[in-house]
Amino acid sequence: MRHQYGKGDLKMYDLSVCLAAIRKDNWLRLYNSIVESIGDYTFEIIFCGPHEEPPEQLKDFKNVKCIQDYGPPTRAQQISMQHATGRYITWTADDGWFLKDGLSNCIKMLDENEMEKKCIVTQYNEGGSDGLGDPNRGMYCMNFHNPVRSPFYPDHYVIFNSVVLPTQYFKDLGGFDCRFEACPMAFVDFGARAQLDGIHVTLTGVIFECTQFPGTSGDHAPIHHAQIDHDQPLYSRIWSSSSCLDRIKIDYNNWEQAPAIWTRRFKEQH
């Protein structure tokens, strides 16, 4: 981890939007979509990835942070969330955008829920169509999908692809297991651990849309190979053993054990 651009201010935001980010040309679009989605609530956005600073249009925004890191995406995602100061936190991707009033509705629902362990799991559209399909047919349930199936959680547990939850709860649970290189399997793993921990889940409608990079198209090849060759086998090993029940809470700083340079994408030393 090299540089951190933007200190922000000392206020506590309502929401911290955090992401492992490489597509700098998309950041302004994402930022503007959050403005439309969050309404009267306040937010900060924290980018972490190979870029040293945000685009010119966002440089002077106090609620924008940019952290430079060349590690795997899950490590970058965890680092970005380590710097979150909002009451609530969410993770996202820089190839997408939030829909109008979607985030404000999530925050309102969380504020109205008096439970300490709580989250909003949202649906999303990918590539112009529903990312997982009709939730009434179980498409958002983990055991509906072979790569994330496990006998150690019940069939109603849902996939944590897009989630808004209390920041402190995320950090107390240890965040993501950064042994996963790419984010998708780390998100699912966190969701399984959180649901085993008793978090109250509210599944709501679509608030986020993103593009789609099938297989190795575009700049997606490193993610594709990391997930297929490394992350899915790792997930299967973890969740096929009863020892998975002993790792609900993990060390948040486990990201420090991930490589500082992700050689699937970054071939040179920086």
C-alpha positions in Angstrom: 0.0 0.0 0.0 1.6 3.2 -1.2 -0.4 6.4 -1.2 -3.7 7.6 0.3 -5.2 10.6 -1.4 -7.8 12.6 0.5 -8.2 12.7 4.3 -11.9 13.6 4.2 -13.3 15.5 7.2 -14.1 14.5 10.7 -17.9 14.1 10.4 -19.6 10.8 10.6 -21.3 9.9 7.3 -24.5 7.9 7.1 -23.0 5.6 4.6 -19.5 4.5 3.5 -19.4 3.2 -0.1 -16.2 1.1 -0.5 -14.7 -0.7 -3.4 -11.7 -2.3 -5.0 -11.4 -0.1 -8.1 -9.4 -0.1 -11.3 -11.8 1.6 -13.9 -11.1 5.2 -13.1 -13.1 6.5 -16.0 -16.2 5.2 -14.4 -15.7 6.7 -10.9 -17.6 10.0 -11.6 -20.6 8.1 -13.0 -20.6 5.9 -9.8 -20.3 9.0 -7.6 -23.1 10.8 -9.3 -25.4 7.8 -9.1 -24.8 7.6 -5.3 -25.9 11.3 -5.0 -29.2 10.4 -6.7 -29.6 7.2 -4.8 -28.9 8.4 -1.2 -31.2 11.4 -1.1 -30.7 13.6 2.0 -28.4 11.2 3.7 -24.6 11.8 3.7 -21.9 9.5 2.2 -18.3 9.0 1.6 -16.8 6.8 -1.2 -13.5 5.0 -0.7 -11.6 3.7 -3.7 -8.7 1.3 -3.3 -6.6 0.0 -6.2 -3.6 0.9 -8.4 -4.5 4.5 -8.9 -2.8 7.2 -6.8 -5.7 9.7 -6.9 -9.3 10.1 -8.1 -10.2 11.8 -11.4 -9.9 15.5 -11.6 -13.6 16.0 -11.1 -13.5 14.3 -7.7 -10.2 15.6 -6.4 -11.5 18.4 -4.2 -14.4 16.4 -2.7 -13.9 15.9 1.0 -16.0 12.7 0.9 -13.8 11.0 -1.6 -10.8 8.9 -0.6 -8.4 7.1 -2.9 -5.9 4.5 -1.5 -3.2 3.0 -3.7 -2.6 -0.7 -3.4 -1.6 -3.4 -5.9 -2.8 -6.4 -3.9 -5.7 -8.8 -4.9 -9.1 -7.3 -5.1 -10.3 -8.7 -1.8 -7.3 -7.2 0.0 -8.1 -3.8 -1.7 -11.8 -4.1 -0.7 -10.9 -4.9 2.9 -8.4 -1.9 3.0 -11.1 0.4 1.7 -13.5 -0.7 4.3 -10.9 -0.3 7.1 -11.0 3.4 6.5 -14.8 3.7 6.5 -16.3 6.2 9.0 -20.0 5.9 8.1 -22.7 4.5 10.3 -23.5 2.0 7.6 -21.3 0.4 5.0 -21.7 -1.1 1.5 -19.4 -2.6 -1.1 -19.8 -2.1 -4.8 -18.1 -2.2 -8.2 -16.9 0.6 -10.5 -18.5 -0.9 -13.6 -22.0 0.0 -12.2 -24.3 2.6 -10.8 -26.9 2.9 -8.1 -30.6 3.6 -8.9 -32.4 6.6 -7.7 -33.5 6.5 -4.0 -32.3 2.9 -3.6 -29.6 3.6 -1.0 -31.9 6.1 0.9 -34.5 3.4 1.2 -31.9 0.9 2.6 -30.7 3.4 5.2 -34.3 4.2 6.2 -35.1 0.5 6.7 -32.0 -0.1 8.8 -32.8 2.9 10.9 -36.2 1.6 11.6 -34.9 -1.9 12.6 -33.9 -1.8 16.2 -31.9 -5.1 16.0 -28.2 -4.8 16.5 -27.3 -7.5 13.9 -29.1 -6.4 10.8 -28.5 -5.9 7.0 -30.3 -5.2 3.8 -29.4 -7.6 1.0 -30.4 -6.0 -2.3 -31.0 -7.4 -5.8 -29.1 -6.2 -8.8 -29.2 -6.2 -12.6 -26.1 -7.3 -14.5 -25.6 -6.9 -18.2 -29.2 -5.6 -18.7 -30.9 -8.5 -17.0 -31.4 -9.8 -13.5 -28.1 -11.0 -12.1 -29.6 -14.0 -10.2 -33.2 -14.1 -11.4 -36.5 -14.4 -9.6 -35.9 -14.4 -5.8 -39.2 -16.3 -5.4 -37.5 -19.3 -7.1 -34.6 -19.4 -4.7 -32.1 -17.8 -7.0 -30.8 -15.6 -4.2 -30.3 -18.5 -1.9 -26.8 -19.9 -1.5 -27.7 -23.6 -1.7 -29.4 -23.0 -5.0 -25.9 -22.6 -6.6 -23.5 -25.5 -6.7 -20.2 -23.5 -6.3 -21.4 -22.1 -2.9 -23.5 -25.1 -1.6 -22.8 -26.4 1.9 -24.4 -28.8 4.3 -23.5 -26.5 7.2 -26.0 -23.7 6.5 -29.8 -24.0 5.8 -31.3 -23.5 2.4 -32.9 -20.1 3.1 -29.5 -18.4 3.6 -29.1 -15.7 0.9 -26.1 -14.6 -1.1 -24.5 -11.3 0.0 -23.7 -9.8 -3.4 -25.0 -6.3 -2.6 -25.5 -5.4 1.0 -25.9 -2.5 3.4 -25.2 -3.1 7.0 -23.8 -1.4 10.2 -20.1 -0.6 9.8 -19.1 -1.7 13.2 -20.8 -5.1 12.8 -18.9 -5.7 9.6 -15.6 -4.9 11.3 -16.4 -6.9 14.5 -17.1 -10.0 12.3 -13.6 -9.5 10.8 -14.8 -8.5 7.3 -13.7 -10.6 4.4 -11.4 -13.6 4.4 -8.7 -12.3 2.1 -7.4 -15.7 1.3 -10.0 -15.3 -1.5 -8.4 -13.4 -4.3 -11.4 -11.9 -6.1 -14.4 -10.4 -4.2 -17.4 -12.5 -5.2 -16.6 -15.6 -3.1 -15.4 -13.5 -0.2 -18.8 -11.8 -0.3 -20.6 -15.1 -0.2 -18.3 -16.4 2.6 -19.0 -13.2 4.7 -22.7 -13.7 4.2 -22.6 -17.3 5.4 -20.6 -16.3 8.5 -22.9 -13.4 9.3 -26.1 -15.5 8.9 -24.6 -18.2 11.1 -23.9 -15.4 13.6 -27.6 -14.5 13.6 -27.8 -11.4 11.5 -31.3 -10.3 10.6 -31.6 -10.2 6.7 -34.0 -8.1 4.7 -34.0 -9.0 1.0 -35.2 -6.0 -1.0 -35.5 -5.0 -4.7 -32.9 -3.9 -7.3 -30.9 -0.8 -6.4 -27.8 -1.4 -8.5 -27.0 -2.1 -12.1 -23.7 -3.1 -13.7 -22.2 -4.2 -16.9 -21.1 -7.8 -17.5 -17.8 -9.3 -18.7 -18.4 -12.9 -19.6 -15.5 -15.3 -19.2 -12.2 -13.6 -20.0 -13.6 -10.7 -22.0 -12.5 -7.1 -21.4 -10.2 -6.7 -18.4 -12.0 -9.6 -16.6 -9.5 -12.4 -17.3 -7.6 -12.1 -13.9 -10.9 -12.1 -12.0 -12.2 -15.1 -14.0 -9.1 -17.2 -13.4 -8.8 -16.3 -9.8 -12.4 -17.3 -9.1 -12.4 -20.5 -11.1 -8.9 -21.8 -10.4 -8.5 -20.6 -6.8 -11.5 -19.1 -5.0 -14.2 -21.7 -5.8 -12.0 -24.6 -4.8 -11.0 -22.8 -1.6 -14.6 -22.1 -0.8 -15.5 -25.7 -1.3 -12.7 -26.9 1.0 -13.7 -24.4 3.8 -17.5 -25.1 3.7 -17.3 -28.9 3.2 -15.8 -29.3 6.7 -17.4 -28.8 10.0 -14.4 -26.6 11.0 -16.2 -23.9 9.0 -18.4 -23.4 12.1 -15.3 -22.3 14.1 -14.4 -19.3 11.9 -17.5 -17.1 12.0 -15.4 -14.3 13.4 -12.0 -13.7 11.9 -9.2 -11.2 12.3 -10.0 -8.1 10.3 -6.3 -7.5 9.6 -6.1 -10.8 7.7 -5.7 -8.7 4.6 -2.0 -8.2 5.6 -1.4 -11.8 4.8 -2.5 -11.4 1.2 0.3 -10.6 -1.4 1.1 -6.9 -1.8 1.2 -7.3 -5.5 -1.4 -9.3 -7.4 0.6 -10.9 -10.2 -2.5 -12.1 -12.1 -2.9 -8.4 -13.1 0.2 -6.5 -12.0 3.3 -8.1 -13.5 5.9 -5.5 -12.5 7.1 -4.4 -9.1 5.9 -1.0 -8.0 
